[in-house]
Amino acid sequence: FCRVMNNEIHVYCMPGMAANSKIFEYVRLPKQYKIHLLDWIEPTEDESLQSYVSRLSEKIKHEQPVLIGVSFGGIIFQEMSKIISTKKVIIISSVKSFKEFPIHFTLGRKSKAYKYFPIQWVDKTEDFISFVFGPSMKKRMKLHKYYLSVRDKKYLNWALHHFFQWDREEADPDVVHIHGSIDALIPVFTIKNYISVPGGTHALILQKAPWLNKHLPDIISK
Protein backbone atom coordinates (compact mmCIF):
# COMPACT_ATOMS: atom_id res chain seq x y z
CA PHE A 1 0.00 0.00 0.00
CA CYS A 2 2.78 2.45 0.90
CA ARG A 3 4.55 1.71 -2.34
CA VAL A 4 1.41 2.58 -4.35
CA MET A 5 1.00 5.81 -2.39
CA ASN A 6 4.60 6.79 -3.12
CA ASN A 7 3.98 6.31 -6.82
CA GLU A 8 1.07 8.72 -6.86
CA ILE A 9 1.53 11.88 -8.88
CA HIS A 10 -0.70 14.78 -7.86
CA VAL A 11 -1.93 16.92 -10.74
CA TYR A 12 -3.49 20.32 -10.02
CA CYS A 13 -5.58 21.94 -12.76
CA MET A 14 -6.43 25.65 -13.10
CA PRO A 15 -9.03 26.87 -15.61
CA GLY A 16 -8.83 29.93 -17.83
CA MET A 17 -10.24 33.38 -17.18
CA ALA A 18 -13.92 33.28 -16.16
CA ALA A 19 -14.03 29.50 -16.60
CA ASN A 20 -14.71 26.99 -13.86
CA SER A 21 -12.92 23.70 -13.21
CA LYS A 22 -15.58 21.75 -15.13
CA ILE A 23 -13.50 22.40 -18.24
CA PHE A 24 -11.31 19.50 -17.09
CA GLU A 25 -14.17 17.00 -16.84
CA TYR A 26 -13.06 15.05 -19.93
CA VAL A 27 -9.42 14.78 -18.84
CA ARG A 28 -8.76 11.17 -17.82
CA LEU A 29 -5.34 10.02 -16.65
CA PRO A 30 -4.05 6.62 -15.47
CA LYS A 31 -4.68 5.60 -11.86
CA GLN A 32 -1.37 6.83 -10.43
CA TYR A 33 -2.31 10.40 -11.35
CA LYS A 34 -4.57 12.08 -8.81
CA ILE A 35 -6.32 15.09 -10.31
CA HIS A 36 -7.18 18.07 -8.08
CA LEU A 37 -9.34 20.82 -9.56
CA LEU A 38 -8.87 24.44 -8.53
CA ASP A 39 -11.28 27.32 -9.08
CA TRP A 40 -10.84 31.07 -8.99
CA ILE A 41 -10.91 32.76 -5.60
CA GLU A 42 -12.10 36.33 -5.17
CA PRO A 43 -9.28 38.89 -5.34
CA THR A 44 -8.96 41.49 -2.61
CA GLU A 45 -9.05 45.21 -3.41
CA ASP A 46 -6.20 46.11 -5.79
CA GLU A 47 -4.52 42.77 -5.06
CA SER A 48 -1.21 42.10 -6.77
CA LEU A 49 -0.80 39.00 -8.91
CA GLN A 50 1.87 37.74 -6.50
CA SER A 51 -0.42 38.10 -3.49
CA TYR A 52 -3.27 36.34 -5.28
CA VAL A 53 -1.03 33.48 -6.37
CA SER A 54 0.36 33.14 -2.85
CA ARG A 55 -3.15 32.79 -1.40
CA LEU A 56 -4.16 30.33 -4.11
CA SER A 57 -1.03 28.26 -3.47
CA GLU A 58 -2.42 27.39 -0.03
CA LYS A 59 -4.79 25.04 -1.87
CA ILE A 60 -1.82 22.94 -3.06
CA LYS A 61 -1.68 20.17 -0.45
CA HIS A 62 0.95 17.85 -1.96
CA GLU A 63 4.68 18.13 -2.53
CA GLN A 64 6.14 18.23 -6.04
CA PRO A 65 2.80 18.56 -7.84
CA VAL A 66 2.25 18.77 -11.56
CA LEU A 67 0.52 22.06 -12.40
CA ILE A 68 -1.66 22.24 -15.52
CA GLY A 69 -3.04 25.70 -16.28
CA VAL A 70 -5.25 26.79 -19.16
CA SER A 71 -4.92 30.28 -20.70
CA PHE A 72 -4.79 32.81 -17.80
CA GLY A 73 -4.64 29.79 -15.47
CA GLY A 74 -1.33 28.99 -17.18
CA ILE A 75 0.01 32.42 -16.22
CA ILE A 76 -1.18 31.89 -12.63
CA PHE A 77 0.64 28.54 -12.40
CA GLN A 78 3.84 29.91 -13.91
CA GLU A 79 3.85 32.54 -11.17
CA MET A 80 3.06 29.89 -8.56
CA SER A 81 6.07 27.84 -9.64
CA LYS A 82 8.24 30.69 -8.32
CA ILE A 83 7.07 30.05 -4.76
CA ILE A 84 6.45 26.28 -4.59
CA SER A 85 8.55 23.38 -5.81
CA THR A 86 6.88 21.51 -8.69
CA LYS A 87 7.43 18.33 -10.64
CA LYS A 88 6.29 19.99 -13.86
CA VAL A 89 4.38 23.04 -15.09
CA ILE A 90 2.23 22.51 -18.18
CA ILE A 91 0.35 25.36 -19.82
CA ILE A 92 -2.41 24.91 -22.39
CA SER A 93 -3.67 27.64 -24.77
CA SER A 94 -1.54 30.20 -22.94
CA VAL A 95 1.72 32.17 -23.22
CA LYS A 96 5.14 31.88 -21.55
CA SER A 97 5.85 35.63 -21.51
CA PHE A 98 4.15 38.82 -22.63
CA LYS A 99 6.38 38.70 -25.72
CA GLU A 100 4.19 35.83 -26.96
CA PHE A 101 1.07 38.00 -26.93
CA PRO A 102 -0.52 38.50 -30.34
CA ILE A 103 -0.45 42.05 -31.71
CA HIS A 104 -3.97 42.95 -30.53
CA PHE A 105 -3.06 41.98 -26.96
CA THR A 106 0.18 43.94 -27.16
CA LEU A 107 -1.74 47.02 -28.29
CA GLY A 108 -4.25 46.49 -25.49
CA ARG A 109 -1.39 46.16 -23.02
CA LYS A 110 0.23 49.43 -24.09
CA SER A 111 -2.96 51.46 -24.42
CA LYS A 112 -4.67 49.84 -21.40
CA ALA A 113 -7.79 49.72 -23.58
CA TYR A 114 -8.94 46.66 -21.62
CA LYS A 115 -9.83 49.03 -18.78
CA TYR A 116 -12.66 50.32 -20.93
CA PHE A 117 -14.14 46.91 -21.70
CA PRO A 118 -17.78 47.03 -20.66
CA ILE A 119 -17.64 44.35 -17.99
CA GLN A 120 -21.45 44.09 -18.29
CA TRP A 121 -20.62 42.37 -21.55
CA VAL A 122 -20.19 39.17 -19.61
CA ASP A 123 -23.98 39.11 -19.52
CA LYS A 124 -24.05 39.26 -23.30
CA THR A 125 -23.05 35.64 -23.41
CA GLU A 126 -22.46 35.47 -27.15
CA ASP A 127 -19.83 38.25 -27.08
CA PHE A 128 -18.24 36.89 -23.92
CA ILE A 129 -17.88 33.36 -25.29
CA SER A 130 -16.52 34.74 -28.54
CA PHE A 131 -13.82 36.63 -26.59
CA VAL A 132 -12.78 33.77 -24.30
CA PHE A 133 -13.08 30.80 -26.64
CA GLY A 134 -12.97 32.41 -30.09
CA PRO A 135 -15.72 33.16 -32.64
CA SER A 136 -16.17 29.55 -33.74
CA MET A 137 -17.52 28.65 -30.30
CA LYS A 138 -20.69 30.71 -30.65
CA LYS A 139 -22.37 27.70 -32.21
CA ARG A 140 -22.10 25.78 -28.95
CA MET A 141 -23.50 28.57 -26.81
CA LYS A 142 -25.45 26.52 -24.29
CA LEU A 143 -22.48 24.24 -23.62
CA HIS A 144 -20.11 27.10 -22.92
CA LYS A 145 -22.48 28.89 -20.54
CA TYR A 146 -21.94 25.79 -18.40
CA TYR A 147 -18.16 26.29 -18.36
CA LEU A 148 -17.97 30.10 -18.20
CA SER A 149 -19.68 30.71 -14.89
CA VAL A 150 -17.25 33.08 -13.12
CA ARG A 151 -18.97 36.39 -13.83
CA ASP A 152 -18.10 38.53 -10.79
CA LYS A 153 -17.19 42.00 -12.11
CA LYS A 154 -14.52 42.65 -9.47
CA TYR A 155 -12.79 39.39 -10.42
CA LEU A 156 -13.07 40.06 -14.16
CA ASN A 157 -11.61 43.58 -13.88
CA TRP A 158 -8.77 42.17 -11.78
CA ALA A 159 -8.14 39.25 -14.16
CA LEU A 160 -8.15 41.37 -17.32
CA HIS A 161 -5.65 43.81 -15.78
CA HIS A 162 -3.22 41.13 -14.62
CA PHE A 163 -3.53 39.14 -17.82
CA PHE A 164 -2.65 42.09 -20.03
CA GLN A 165 -0.02 43.51 -17.66
CA TRP A 166 1.78 40.24 -16.90
CA ASP A 167 5.43 41.27 -16.54
CA ARG A 168 7.29 38.07 -17.41
CA GLU A 169 9.67 38.99 -20.20
CA GLU A 170 11.62 35.75 -20.65
CA ALA A 171 10.00 32.34 -20.97
CA ASP A 172 10.87 29.66 -18.42
CA PRO A 173 12.48 26.90 -20.52
CA ASP A 174 11.15 24.23 -18.15
CA VAL A 175 7.51 25.09 -18.81
CA VAL A 176 5.79 22.68 -21.21
CA HIS A 177 3.50 24.55 -23.58
CA ILE A 178 0.61 22.81 -25.40
CA HIS A 179 -1.21 24.91 -27.97
CA GLY A 180 -3.89 24.42 -30.61
CA SER A 181 -2.78 24.91 -34.21
CA ILE A 182 -5.86 27.02 -35.03
CA ASP A 183 -6.23 28.95 -31.76
CA ALA A 184 -7.92 32.21 -32.86
CA LEU A 185 -7.54 34.05 -29.55
CA ILE A 186 -3.80 33.41 -29.14
CA PRO A 187 -2.56 32.43 -32.62
CA VAL A 188 0.60 30.35 -32.84
CA PHE A 189 2.49 32.93 -34.94
CA THR A 190 4.00 34.66 -31.89
CA ILE A 191 4.60 31.52 -29.83
CA LYS A 192 7.85 29.55 -29.64
CA ASN A 193 8.76 26.11 -28.29
CA TYR A 194 5.34 24.53 -27.96
CA ILE A 195 3.67 21.20 -28.62
CA SER A 196 1.14 21.67 -31.41
CA VAL A 197 -2.29 20.02 -31.23
CA PRO A 198 -3.54 19.77 -34.82
CA GLY A 199 -6.95 21.37 -35.24
CA GLY A 200 -6.96 22.61 -31.65
CA THR A 201 -8.75 25.89 -30.89
CA HIS A 202 -8.49 28.01 -27.75
CA ALA A 203 -10.96 25.55 -26.23
CA LEU A 204 -8.76 22.52 -26.89
CA ILE A 205 -9.07 21.45 -23.22
CA LEU A 206 -12.65 20.53 -24.17
CA GLN A 207 -12.33 19.91 -27.87
CA LYS A 208 -9.17 17.78 -27.83
CA ALA A 209 -9.46 15.92 -24.52
CA PRO A 210 -8.73 12.55 -26.20
CA TRP A 211 -5.42 13.96 -27.49
CA LEU A 212 -4.56 15.19 -23.99
CA ASN A 213 -5.54 11.89 -22.37
CA LYS A 214 -3.27 10.06 -24.79
CA HIS A 215 -0.22 12.33 -24.52
CA LEU A 216 -0.26 13.90 -21.04
CA PRO A 217 1.15 10.83 -19.20
CA ASP A 218 4.23 10.83 -21.47
CA ILE A 219 4.59 14.63 -21.24
CA ILE A 220 4.42 14.50 -17.44
CA SER A 221 6.88 11.62 -17.10
CA LYS A 222 9.58 13.13 -19.35
N, C-alpha and C positions, 0 to 999 in steps of 0.2 A: 504493500500500500504506500509506504513512504517513497519507494522508488518511483511509482507512478506520479505522486505529488511533485516530486522533484523535476519530473519531465514536463510538467505543465508550463505552458507559455501563456502569459496573460496579455491579451490584446485589448487596448482601449480605443474606442472609436468616437470621433467628434464630427458632428454634421456641419454643413455649410451655413452661411448666414441665413437666418430666419427659418432654417429647416430644423426638424426634430430628429431624434435618433431612430425613428422608424425607417429612415432611408437605408438603414443597414439590415433591414429585415430579410433580405434575400441572400445575405452573405453567410455562407456555410463553410466552416473550416473543420479539419479533422479533430478528433476528440481531445488531443493534447492541448489544443488552443482553446482558452477560455475567454470568450468575448464579453467585454464590459462596455455598456453604452453610456455615453455622457450626453447631457443636454446643456443648453445655455443657461447660465445663471444671470440674475439681474445685476447690471453694473451699478456701482455707486456713483454719486454726482461727480462728474469730471474725472472719472477713474482712469488712471493710466493703463496701458496695455499690460505692463509688467505686473501691476497690482492685481489686475483681473486674472491673469494667468497664474499668479501665485495662489490666489484663493481657489481657483479651479483645480490646481494641482493637489489640493487636499483630498480630492476625490480619487486620486490614484493610490490604491491600497496595497499594491504589490511592487516588489523590487524588480528592476530591469524589465519594465513592460515594453511591449511593442505599441507604438502610437500610430494610429491611422486617422488622418484628418482630411476632410473633404473641403475644398475651396477655402473659405476664411477659416474653417476648422483646421486646415493644414498650416496656416500662418500661426494660429494659436498653439498648435503642437510644436512647431519649430521654436517658438519662444519658450515653451515649457521645457524643451530639451536642454535649455541653458541652465535650468535650476534643478532638474532631477536627472538621474542616470538612467538611460534607456538602452534596451537591446537594439531597437531599430526605430527610426521615424520614417513613415511612409505617407506621402501626400498624394491626393487624388484630385485632379481638376483644379490645381492651385498654382502657386508660383513659389520660387525659392528666394527671390529678392524682388524689390520694386523695379529692378531693371528688366524683369520679365513681363512687366505690365504691357498690355497692348496700348497702342497710341491713344485711344480714347480714354483709357484709365490714367495715362500719364498726363494728359491735358486736364483731366478732372482733378488730379493730384495737385498740379501747379496752380490752377485757377480756384481750387476749393469749391467748384461748382456743385459738388455733391451736397454741400450745406443747404443748397436751395431746392433739393429734391423735395417735392411735396410728400411728406411721410404718410399723409392720408392715402397716398396711392397704393399702400399695401391693401387697402380695402377694395381697390379696383383690381380684383384678382388676376384678370387677364394680363394687365400691364406688369404686375408684380412677378407673375410666373415667367413672363417673357424676359424680364430683367435677370432673374436668378438662374433660370434654366435654359434660356435662349428661346427665340421665336418659334422654333419647331414644336415646342412643348405645349403650345396653346391648345392643340388638338386634344390633349389628355388632361383637360382642365380639372375635372372632378378628382382625378387621381392625385394631382399635385396639391390641391387644397389640403389633402390628408397629410402631406409631408411638410408643407410650409405653414406651420401653425404658430410660429413665434412672431407675433405681430405688435408687441409692446413698442410704442414710439420712442421711449427713452432708450431701450436696447438698440433699436434700429439706427437711431441717430449716432449712438456710441459706436456701433459696429461699422457703419459706413465711414465714419471719421478714421477709425483705426485701421480699417482695410486700406483706404486710399493713402493714408499717411504712414504706412508701415515703413520703418527706417532701415531695414536690412538691405545693405548694398551688395554684399558678396554672398553668393549661395554657399550653403554648407555642403561640401562634397559627399558627406555621409548620408544625406537625405535621399531617399528613393522616391522618385517622382513618376507617377503614373498619369497619363493624360490621353484624352480622346483625340483621335486624328481629325475630327470635324467639330471640335468644341467651338461654338460661335461666340461665347462670352469671353473666353481667354484662348484665342487662336494659338496654334502651335508655332507660328512664325517667329515669335519673340522668345521662345522657350528653348533651353539647351539641356542636354543630358537627361532625357526622360525616356520612359518606356511607353511606346505608342500602343494604344488600343484601337485597332482598325474599326472605323465606323462609330467610335465613341463620341458622344456629345458631352456637354457640361454635366448632364445627368447620368453619366456612365455608371455611377454607383448603383443606380436602379436598372439602367438599360443593359448593362454588360456584367451583371452579377455572375453569370456562368463563367465568363472569362476570369473574373477575380477569384472565384472559388477554385478554379483550376490552377492559377498561377501564384496566388498569394503564399501558399505554403513554401514553395521554392524561393520566392522573393524574401520571405522572412528568414529562412534558414541559411541563406547565403552569407 
